[in-house]
Amino acid sequence: MTIEARLRDILPPAAVLSSEEQLRPYECDGLTAYRQLPRAVAIPQTEEQVRAILQLCHELKVPVVARGAGTGLSGGAMPHAEGVLLSMARFNRILALDPLARTATVQPGVRNLAVSEAASKHGLFYAPDPSSQIACTIGGNVAENSGGVHCLKYGLTVHNVLRVRGYTMDGEPVEFGSPAPDAPGYDLLALMVGSEGMLAVITEVTLKLLPRAEHAQVVLASFDDVGKAGDAVAAVIAAGLIPAGLEMLDGPMIRAVDDYVHAGYDREAAAILLCESDGTPEEVADEIETMREVLQRAGATSLRVSASERERLTFWAGRKAAFPAIGRLSPDYYCMDGTIPRKHLARMLRAIQEMEQKYGLRCANVFHAGDGNLHPLIMYDTTKPGELERTEQFGEEILALSVELGGTVTGEHGVGIEKLGAMCAQFASKELELFHALKAAFDPAGLLNPGKAVPTLHRCAEYGKLHVHQGEVRFPELERL
């Protein structure tokens, strides 16, 4: 009996997809350069069904890849050719919202923005706010440890999750963390957040909610040089300020988003910074004044402060629209996700400009500047021979420089399949062995999201690219399965 037939013993027939037409929408996530059809897609609706599917696949040694909304940008949700793609789309309920404890317990398929919408009537919100928050799910956010434009002050997903529950590959129920301030034993909750679906399939998450600030304003600062803008970021932090958000866009990105959403940006600027302050009106007024002084000293050519809530949201609308704005300018783009110390932002921006000339490709930049998280968007056309390969080399050079500058190869998008080679550059063999040992402690058979995030030592010895043949990605590590 086939795996598809066995799955239909667990799920309603309509919840098991197996024809090519049905599978095609699941062939990739937001990293569309790499695609692979799964053997089957299973769409459970209850925890009992999730557990039964995992137990079945464990018995048959069939790989499983869990998927949320598919908005990830590192290939972390790309299927395995011989595996089952486990869609958590029907786990989309907010199970409980406690305004007194300031917590929300949700299923992993709940959209990020839906949590804040539900909490808003209590004067609360969920802090992590990725640009894709209108579509991305909490389960995906937990898998990748997503951030957002306000993560500088309020933290990443790992700082805003209290508890997760789920199942290991053999169907064993697990729970990490606690709604209480602390939990006994090792802090395995932090291990689960950012584990890219390699350790367990999450079925429930308890989130921390925060009170909305009384008041917020944004300073929009323009610069005639990207280096000055980068140095200004370091100056803001050095002045003892922790803005609610501190974002940076370079000239190409400014014009792209202004054409798209008419955010009112300075189109002649080489770069702009968005610096937000929130708190009481008095706190905001003091902080905004200090920000203005710091930014003027750093060389800002003009400063604007949002005069209304509508204008503040308009300023942020431009930043949130960065990715779709570039999608209007290029048939394809490749979004990188390195992180560097803030003091090196100017050097990285100038280096990227040189790389544009080297590889003959355009690149627009938008950064979570406050914490040094880079998002260069390299524009290319996959129909033109050699452009994808040059794009990959461009991206690899950005990540290599990130490591050289004392940073990391990822910030909030995860490793997935995209950065396996870069992981070889960042970590030594002993460290990679520890990563594999940790994976084996949860998933000895290596069936949960295999071939992702942590490269094999053999792969690092070759330090080659992914094996791509006729548009399909292959995982040589898994040929033994």
C-alpha positions as CSV (number, residue, x, y, z in Angstrom):
1,M,0.0,0.0,0.0
2,T,1.4,3.4,-1.0
3,I,2.1,6.2,1.5
4,E,-0.7,8.2,-0.1
5,A,-3.2,5.4,0.6
6,R,-2.0,5.0,4.1
7,L,-2.4,8.8,4.7
8,R,-6.0,8.5,3.5
9,D,-6.6,6.1,6.3
10,I,-5.8,9.0,8.7
11,L,-7.2,12.0,6.9
12,P,-10.3,12.6,4.7
13,P,-9.4,11.9,1.0
14,A,-9.6,15.6,0.1
15,A,-6.9,16.4,2.7
16,V,-4.3,14.2,0.9
17,L,-2.9,15.7,-2.3
18,S,-0.9,13.6,-4.7
19,S,-1.5,14.7,-8.4
20,E,1.1,17.0,-10.0
21,E,-1.5,19.8,-10.4
22,Q,-2.4,19.6,-6.6
23,L,1.3,19.5,-5.6
24,R,2.6,22.3,-7.7
25,P,1.5,25.2,-5.3
26,Y,3.7,23.6,-2.6
27,E,6.9,23.2,-4.7
28,C,8.8,26.1,-3.0
29,D,8.5,28.8,-0.4
30,G,9.4,32.5,-1.0
31,L,12.9,31.4,-2.3
32,T,11.4,30.6,-5.7
33,A,14.8,29.9,-7.4
34,Y,14.7,26.3,-6.0
35,R,11.7,24.1,-6.5
36,Q,10.8,20.5,-5.8
37,L,7.5,18.6,-5.9
38,P,6.8,16.5,-2.8
39,R,5.6,13.0,-3.0
40,A,2.4,14.0,-1.2
41,V,0.8,16.8,0.8
42,A,-1.1,16.0,4.0
43,I,-3.4,18.7,5.5
44,P,-4.3,17.6,9.1
45,Q,-6.8,19.5,11.3
46,T,-6.3,17.9,14.7
47,E,-3.3,17.0,16.8
48,E,-4.2,13.4,16.7
49,Q,-3.9,13.4,12.9
50,V,-0.5,15.1,13.1
51,R,0.7,12.5,15.5
52,A,-0.6,9.6,13.4
53,I,1.0,11.1,10.2
54,L,4.4,11.4,12.0
55,Q,4.2,7.9,13.4
56,L,3.3,6.5,9.9
57,C,6.2,8.3,8.2
58,H,8.6,7.3,11.0
59,E,7.6,3.7,10.5
60,L,8.0,3.9,6.7
61,K,11.2,6.1,6.9
62,V,9.5,8.8,4.8
63,P,10.8,12.4,5.3
64,V,8.4,15.1,6.5
65,V,8.6,18.8,5.9
66,A,6.2,21.0,7.9
67,R,4.9,24.1,6.2
68,G,3.0,27.2,7.3
69,A,2.1,30.0,4.8
70,G,5.2,29.4,2.6
71,T,6.4,33.0,3.0
72,G,9.9,32.0,4.2
73,L,12.9,33.2,2.1
74,S,15.6,30.5,2.7
75,G,14.0,27.4,1.2
76,G,13.2,26.0,4.7
77,A,9.8,24.8,3.6
78,M,10.9,23.4,0.3
79,P,9.6,19.8,0.0
80,H,11.6,16.6,-0.2
81,A,11.0,14.6,-3.4
82,E,10.4,11.3,-1.6
83,G,8.6,13.0,1.4
84,V,5.4,14.2,2.8
85,L,4.8,17.9,3.0
86,L,2.8,18.5,6.2
87,S,0.7,21.7,5.7
88,M,-0.4,23.3,9.0
89,A,-2.8,25.7,7.3
90,R,-5.9,24.4,9.1
91,F,-4.4,24.9,12.5
92,N,-5.6,28.5,12.4
93,R,-7.4,29.2,15.6
94,I,-6.6,31.6,18.5
95,L,-7.3,29.2,21.4
96,A,-7.2,31.7,24.2
97,L,-6.4,35.3,24.9
98,D,-5.8,36.4,28.4
99,P,-5.6,40.2,28.8
100,L,-4.8,40.0,32.4
101,A,-1.9,37.6,32.0
102,R,-1.1,39.3,28.7
103,T,-0.8,36.0,26.8
104,A,-2.3,34.5,23.7
105,T,-2.4,30.7,23.0
106,V,-2.6,30.0,19.3
107,Q,-2.3,27.3,16.7
108,P,0.7,27.5,14.4
109,G,-1.3,28.4,11.3
110,V,-2.6,31.7,12.8
111,R,-1.3,34.7,10.9
112,N,1.1,37.0,12.7
113,L,-1.1,40.1,12.2
114,A,-4.2,38.3,13.4
115,V,-2.8,38.1,16.9
116,S,-2.4,41.8,17.3
117,E,-5.8,42.4,15.7
118,A,-7.4,40.1,18.3
119,A,-5.5,41.7,21.1
120,S,-6.0,45.3,20.1
121,K,-9.4,45.6,21.8
122,H,-7.6,45.0,25.1
123,G,-4.9,47.7,24.3
124,L,-2.3,44.9,23.6
125,F,-0.3,43.8,20.7
126,Y,2.2,41.0,19.6
127,A,5.6,42.7,19.1
128,P,7.4,40.7,16.3
129,D,6.2,42.2,13.0
130,P,7.9,40.8,9.9
131,S,7.2,42.6,6.7
132,S,5.1,39.6,5.7
133,Q,3.0,39.8,8.9
134,I,-0.3,40.0,6.9
135,A,0.3,36.5,5.6
136,C,3.1,34.7,7.6
137,T,2.1,32.4,10.4
138,I,3.2,32.0,14.0
139,G,4.5,28.5,13.3
140,G,6.7,29.8,10.6
141,N,7.8,32.7,12.8
142,V,8.8,30.2,15.5
143,A,10.6,28.0,13.1
144,E,12.8,30.9,11.7
145,N,12.9,33.1,14.8
146,S,11.4,36.0,12.8
147,G,12.0,39.6,13.8
148,G,10.5,42.7,12.2
149,V,10.9,46.5,12.2
150,H,10.3,46.8,15.9
151,C,12.6,44.0,17.1
152,L,15.3,46.4,18.2
153,K,13.3,47.4,21.2
154,Y,10.9,44.5,21.7
155,G,12.9,41.6,20.6
156,L,12.7,38.7,18.1
157,T,10.2,35.8,18.3
158,V,12.4,34.0,20.8
159,H,11.9,36.9,23.3
160,N,8.1,36.9,22.8
161,V,7.2,33.1,23.0
162,L,6.5,31.6,26.4
163,R,5.6,28.0,25.5
164,V,5.4,25.6,22.5
165,R,3.8,22.2,22.2
166,G,4.2,19.7,19.5
167,Y,5.4,16.2,18.4
168,T,8.7,14.7,17.6
169,M,9.2,12.6,14.4
170,D,8.1,9.4,16.2
171,G,4.9,11.0,17.4
172,E,6.1,11.7,21.0
173,P,4.3,14.7,22.5
174,V,6.7,17.4,23.8
175,E,6.2,20.7,25.5
176,F,8.8,23.4,26.2
177,G,8.6,26.6,28.3
178,S,5.8,27.8,30.5
179,P,3.4,30.7,30.9
180,A,5.2,31.3,34.2
181,P,8.3,33.5,34.3
182,D,10.6,30.5,34.2
183,A,10.5,26.7,33.6
184,P,12.5,23.9,35.3
185,G,15.4,22.3,33.5
186,Y,17.4,23.3,30.5
187,D,16.0,26.2,28.4
188,L,14.9,24.0,25.5
189,L,12.3,26.6,24.5
190,A,15.0,28.8,23.1
191,L,16.4,25.8,21.2
192,M,13.0,25.2,19.5
193,V,12.6,28.7,18.4
194,G,14.7,29.0,15.2
195,S,15.1,25.2,14.8
196,E,13.6,25.4,11.3
197,G,11.2,22.5,11.8
198,M,14.1,20.0,12.3
199,L,13.3,19.0,15.9
200,A,9.6,18.8,16.2
201,V,6.3,19.7,14.6
202,I,4.7,22.5,16.6
203,T,0.9,22.4,17.2
204,E,0.4,25.1,19.8
205,V,2.2,28.3,20.9
206,T,1.7,30.6,23.9
207,L,2.8,34.2,23.0
208,K,3.6,37.2,25.2
209,L,1.5,40.3,24.6
210,L,2.5,43.8,25.3
211,P,0.6,47.0,26.1
212,R,0.4,49.5,23.2
213,A,2.3,52.7,23.7
214,E,0.4,55.8,24.4
215,H,2.1,57.7,21.7
216,A,4.6,57.1,18.8
217,Q,6.4,59.3,16.3
218,V,8.9,58.6,13.5
219,V,11.9,60.7,12.5
220,L,12.6,60.4,8.7
221,A,16.2,61.4,8.1
222,S,17.7,61.8,4.7
223,F,21.4,61.4,3.8
224,D,23.4,62.2,0.7
225,D,25.8,59.3,1.3
226,V,25.1,55.7,2.3
227,G,28.2,55.6,4.5
228,K,26.9,58.6,6.5
229,A,23.6,56.9,7.1
230,G,25.3,53.7,8.3
231,D,27.5,55.7,10.7
232,A,24.4,57.5,11.9
233,V,22.8,54.2,13.0
234,A,25.9,53.6,15.3
235,A,25.7,57.1,16.5
236,V,22.0,56.7,17.6
237,I,22.8,53.6,19.6
238,A,26.0,55.1,21.0
239,A,23.9,58.0,22.3
240,G,22.1,55.6,24.6
241,L,18.9,55.5,22.5
242,I,16.9,52.3,21.9
243,P,14.4,53.3,19.2
244,A,11.2,51.3,18.8
245,G,12.4,50.9,15.2
246,L,15.5,51.9,13.3
247,E,15.4,51.0,9.7
248,M,17.4,52.0,6.7
249,L,16.7,52.1,2.9
250,D,19.2,53.1,0.2
251,G,18.5,55.2,-2.9
252,P,17.2,52.4,-5.3
253,M,14.9,51.1,-2.6
254,I,13.7,54.6,-1.7
255,R,12.5,55.2,-5.3
256,A,11.1,51.8,-5.7
257,V,8.9,51.9,-2.6
258,D,7.9,55.6,-3.2
259,D,6.7,54.7,-6.7
260,Y,4.7,51.8,-5.3
261,V,3.1,53.2,-2.1
262,H,3.8,57.0,-2.3
263,A,5.3,57.1,1.2
264,G,6.6,60.7,0.7
265,Y,10.3,59.7,0.9
266,D,13.1,62.0,-0.3
267,R,13.7,60.5,-3.7
268,E,17.0,62.4,-4.1
269,A,18.5,60.9,-1.0
270,A,21.3,58.3,-1.1
271,A,19.7,56.7,2.0
272,I,17.1,57.3,4.6
273,L,16.6,56.3,8.2
274,L,13.3,55.7,9.9
275,C,13.8,56.2,13.7
276,E,10.7,55.6,15.8
277,S,10.1,56.6,19.4
278,D,7.2,55.3,21.5
279,G,6.0,55.7,25.1
280,T,4.2,58.6,26.9
281,P,3.9,61.8,25.0
282,E,6.6,63.4,27.2
283,E,9.0,60.5,26.7
284,V,8.5,60.6,23.0
285,A,9.1,64.3,22.8
286,D,12.4,64.1,24.7
287,E,13.6,61.1,22.7
288,I,12.7,62.7,19.4
289,E,14.6,65.8,20.2
290,T,17.7,63.8,21.1
291,M,17.3,61.8,17.9
292,R,17.2,64.9,15.8
293,E,20.4,66.3,17.4
294,V,22.3,63.0,16.9
295,L,21.1,62.6,13.3
296,Q,22.0,66.2,12.4
297,R,25.5,65.8,13.8
298,A,25.8,62.6,11.8
299,G,25.2,64.5,8.6
300,A,21.5,64.2,7.8
301,T,20.5,66.6,5.0
302,S,16.9,66.8,6.1
303,L,14.7,65.7,9.0
304,R,11.0,65.2,9.1
305,V,9.0,64.1,12.2
306,S,5.6,62.5,11.6
307,A,2.9,65.0,12.6
308,S,0.1,62.5,12.9
309,E,-0.6,58.8,13.4
310,R,-1.6,58.6,9.7
311,E,1.7,60.1,8.6
312,R,3.6,57.7,10.9
313,L,1.9,54.7,9.4
314,T,2.5,56.1,5.9
315,F,6.3,56.3,6.6
316,W,6.2,52.6,7.8
317,A,4.1,51.6,4.8
318,G,7.0,52.3,2.6
319,R,9.4,50.2,4.6
320,K,6.8,47.3,4.8
321,A,6.4,47.4,1.0
322,A,10.1,47.0,0.2
323,F,9.9,43.4,-1.1
324,P,6.8,43.8,-3.4
325,A,8.1,47.1,-4.6
326,I,11.3,45.4,-6.0
327,G,9.1,42.7,-7.4
328,R,7.6,45.3,-9.7
329,L,11.1,46.2,-11.1
330,S,12.6,42.8,-11.7
331,P,11.3,39.4,-12.9
332,D,13.2,37.8,-10.0
333,Y,15.0,38.9,-6.9
334,Y,17.2,37.2,-4.3
335,C,16.8,38.5,-0.7
336,M,19.9,38.0,1.5
337,D,19.8,38.0,5.3
338,G,23.2,38.5,6.9
339,T,23.8,40.3,10.2
340,I,26.8,42.4,11.1
341,P,27.9,44.7,13.9
342,R,26.3,48.1,13.5
343,K,29.6,49.9,13.3
344,H,30.3,48.2,9.9
345,L,27.1,49.1,8.2
346,A,28.8,51.8,6.1
347,R,31.6,49.5,5.0
348,M,29.1,46.8,4.0
349,L,27.0,49.2,2.0
350,R,30.0,50.4,0.0
351,A,31.1,46.8,-0.5
352,I,27.7,45.9,-1.9
353,Q,27.9,48.8,-4.4
354,E,31.3,47.4,-5.6
355,M,29.7,44.0,-5.9
356,E,27.0,45.3,-8.2
357,Q,29.7,46.4,-10.6
358,K,31.6,43.1,-10.2
359,Y,28.6,40.9,-11.0
360,G,26.7,43.2,-13.3
361,L,23.5,43.1,-11.2
362,R,21.4,45.7,-9.5
363,C,20.9,45.5,-5.7
364,A,18.5,47.5,-3.5
365,N,19.0,47.5,0.2
366,V,16.7,47.6,3.2
367,F,18.1,46.9,6.6
368,H,16.9,46.4,10.2
369,A,19.7,48.8,10.8
370,G,19.3,49.0,14.5
371,D,20.5,45.4,15.0
372,G,22.6,45.1,11.9
373,N,20.3,42.7,10.0
374,L,20.9,43.2,6.3
375,H,18.3,42.6,3.5
376,P,20.0,43.2,0.2
377,L,17.7,42.4,-2.7
378,I,19.7,41.3,-5.7
379,M,17.7,41.7,-8.9
380,Y,18.1,39.1,-11.7
381,D,16.2,37.4,-14.6
382,T,16.3,33.6,-14.4
383,T,15.5,33.3,-18.1
384,K,18.9,34.9,-18.9
385,P,21.7,32.3,-18.9
386,G,24.2,32.8,-16.0
387,E,22.2,35.4,-14.1
388,L,21.1,33.1,-11.3
389,E,24.6,31.7,-10.9
390,R,26.0,35.3,-10.7
391,T,23.3,36.2,-8.2
392,E,24.2,33.2,-6.0
393,Q,27.9,34.3,-6.1
394,F,26.9,37.8,-5.2
395,G,24.9,36.6,-2.2
396,E,27.7,34.3,-1.1
397,E,30.1,37.2,-1.1
398,I,27.8,39.3,1.0
399,L,27.5,36.5,3.6
400,A,31.3,35.8,3.5
401,L,31.9,39.5,4.3
402,S,29.3,39.4,7.0
403,V,31.3,36.7,8.8
404,E,34.6,38.5,8.1
405,L,33.1,41.6,9.8
406,G,32.2,39.6,12.9
407,G,28.6,38.9,12.0
408,T,26.5,35.9,11.0
409,V,25.2,34.3,7.9
410,T,21.6,34.8,8.9
411,G,19.4,37.1,11.0
412,E,15.7,36.1,10.8
413,H,15.2,34.1,7.6
414,G,16.9,31.0,8.7
415,V,19.5,28.8,6.8
416,G,17.2,26.4,4.9
417,I,18.9,25.3,1.8
418,E,20.1,28.8,0.8
419,K,22.9,29.2,3.3
420,L,24.3,25.7,3.7
421,G,27.6,26.6,2.1
422,A,27.8,29.8,4.2
423,M,27.3,27.7,7.3
424,C,30.5,25.9,6.3
425,A,32.3,29.2,6.3
426,Q,31.0,30.2,9.7
427,F,31.3,27.1,11.8
428,A,34.1,24.6,12.4
429,S,33.7,20.9,12.0
430,K,33.5,20.3,15.8
431,E,30.6,22.8,16.0
432,L,28.8,21.2,13.1
433,E,29.2,17.8,14.8
434,L,27.5,19.2,17.9
435,F,24.6,20.5,15.7
436,H,24.2,17.1,14.2
437,A,24.3,15.4,17.6
438,L,21.5,17.8,18.8
439,K,19.4,17.0,15.8
440,A,19.9,13.2,16.4
441,A,18.8,13.6,20.0
442,F,15.3,14.7,18.8
443,D,15.2,12.9,15.4
444,P,17.6,9.9,15.2
445,A,16.5,8.8,11.8
446,G,17.0,12.3,10.4
447,L,13.5,12.5,8.8
448,L,12.2,15.9,9.9
449,N,13.0,18.5,7.3
450,P,16.2,16.7,6.2
451,G,19.0,18.3,4.3
452,K,18.3,21.8,5.7
453,A,20.0,24.3,8.0
454,V,23.1,22.2,9.1
455,P,25.4,21.0,6.3
456,T,27.1,17.6,6.5
457,L,30.8,17.5,7.1
458,H,31.2,15.9,3.7
459,R,29.5,18.8,2.1
460,C,31.7,21.3,3.9
461,A,34.8,19.4,2.8
462,E,33.8,20.0,-0.7
463,Y,32.2,23.4,0.1
464,G,30.2,23.0,-3.1
465,K,26.8,24.4,-4.2
466,L,23.5,22.6,-4.0
467,H,23.2,19.9,-6.7
468,V,20.7,21.4,-9.1
469,H,19.6,19.3,-12.0
470,Q,16.8,20.4,-14.4
471,G,15.4,22.7,-11.9
472,E,15.2,20.2,-9.1
473,V,17.2,20.4,-5.9
474,R,18.8,17.1,-4.8
475,F,20.1,16.2,-1.3
476,P,23.0,13.8,-1.6
477,E,23.0,13.4,2.1
478,L,19.6,11.6,2.0
479,E,20.3,9.1,-0.8
480,R,20.7,6.5,1.9
481,L,17.1,6.9,3.1
